[in-house]
Amino acid sequence: MEGSQKTSTGLKVGLGILLVLFLGTAFMASKLYNDKKETEKTLVTEKQQVMNDLSNMAKQYDEAIAESEIKNQDLVAARERIQGLMDSLKVSQNSVNSLWRYKKKFSALQEEMDILLAENDRLKVENEYLATSLDSTQVQLAERTVFTDSLLVQNTELATVVKDASALQTVGLVGMGVIERSSGKQIPTERARRSDKLKICFTVAKNALADAGDKELYVQVIDPKNNVLGSNDQLEFEDQVLNYSLISRFNYENRNLNICEYVSVPNDSKFEEGRYKVNVFNDKELISSSEFVLK
């Protein structure tokens, strides 16, 4: 009888231990699951916050550009960089490292914007001061002519520097759907369901300072549902991640070069109806952008 009581007590103790272990395991599993969900929710929220901040920054640039009588190329270039980052953020993965890189890039753009807008405000104040300090219409006209000529000279010099810079630039970026016959003949079409491929064409502009040889540009095609078509591979830089559709490789000989690339139908299905966006990047820099519609 005494032995049976000891056995019963031992079983109760063992069951108690197992129950405690089970409850502890269940608690930890529940906590880990909840932590994961909370992390995912936080990433989505923070990603949207970064997108909102970038959108507000873009609006500030739009207002500053609209107020300028002569387009400030520095503001325009900064606005294009923000748009490129927003497009990349839309299709980026939700991860801590990716979001950190975008936040870092946003901070850099914020600092750049503070400097550019402060300089723009300074120029506006100087312009207003010059306008109000003139004594007569004749003097106003003379001073404004001198000021305008000075700005035109500066813009001309800036255009020359940009034109002669070593970085490759593209012009005439267009996208379209094409029907491809068995003979290889291609017929342009605006119909999404009839398109066998997307044809992306652009011209690499002549640049006397660029080194001749093998070059490559990254082409990004985004469909109406914000999906990156093609290979959708990722290229990581220090401060951003680029999702691209294809790499355009070519031999550059310091003269205008016409290039066409193709994106096939995704997953043996059909292209979506709607607006498509095409971006061309030289490394991480957005150098041209275009849109087209498939009906």
C-alpha positions, 0 to 999 in steps of 0.5 A, a space after each residue: 500500500 505504501 509503495 502504491 502511494 509513493 508511485 501515485 505521488 511520483 506520477 502526480 509530480 511528473 505530470 505537474 512538471 510536464 504540465 508546467 513545461 507544456 504551458 511554458 512552451 505554449 507561452 513562449 511560442 505565443 510570445 514569439 508569434 505575437 512578437 513577429 506579428 508586431 514586428 511586421 506591423 511596425 515595419 509596414 507602419 514605418 515604411 508608410 511613414 517614410 513614404 509619407 515623408 518622401 511625398 511631403 518632401 516632393 511637394 516642398 520641391 514642387 512648390 519651390 520649383 513652381 515659384 521660381 521664374 527660371 527653373 533651378 536645375 539643382 531643385 529639379 534633380 533633387 526632386 527626381 532623386 526623391 521620385 526614384 527613391 519612392 518608386 524603389 520603396 514601393 516595390 521593396 521588401 519589408 525588412 529591417 535592413 531594407 527599411 534602415 537603408 531607406 531611412 538613411 537615404 531619406 535623412 541624407 535627402 532631408 539635409 540636402 533639401 534644407 540646404 537647397 531650399 535655404 539657398 533658394 529662399 536666399 536667392 528669392 530675397 535677393 531678387 525681391 531686394 533688387 526689384 524694390 531697390 530700383 529707382 525707375 522703370 528704366 533702371 529696373 529693366 537694365 538691372 533685370 536684364 543684367 541679372 537675367 543674362 547672368 543667370 542665363 550664362 550660369 545655366 549655359 555653363 551648367 548645361 555644358 558641364 552636365 553635357 560633358 560630364 563622364 556619366 552616361 545619360 539616356 534620351 528618348 526613352 519609350 516603352 510599348 507592347 509588341 506582337 512577335 510573328 514567327 518570322 521575327 517581325 514585330 508589330 507595335 500594339 496598345 493591347 495588353 492581351 495581344 502583347 507578346 513582349 514589352 519593347 523598351 527603347 532609348 538612346 545612350 547620348 554621345 559623351 566625349 568625356 565618357 570612357 569607351 568600352 563595355 557598359 551597362 545600365 539597369 532597366 526597371 519596368 513597373 506594371 499597373 499593380 506596382 510589380 517589377 517585371 522581368 528578372 526582378 533582381 536586386 542590386 544593393 548599394 550603401 544607401 538603397 536597394 534597386 529592384 530591376 527588370 534587366 541589365 542592358 549591356 552594350 559597347 559604348 564608342 563615344 557616340 549616340 547609341 540606340 538600344 532596345 530591350 525586351 521584357 517577356 510576358 510574366 509567368 506565361 500569362 498576359 500583361 495587365 491593362 493600365 499604366 506602365 512606368 519605365 526607369 533607367 538607372 546608371 548604377 543607383 542614379 535614375 537617369 531617365 523615366 517614361 510611361 506608357 499605357 496598354 489597354 
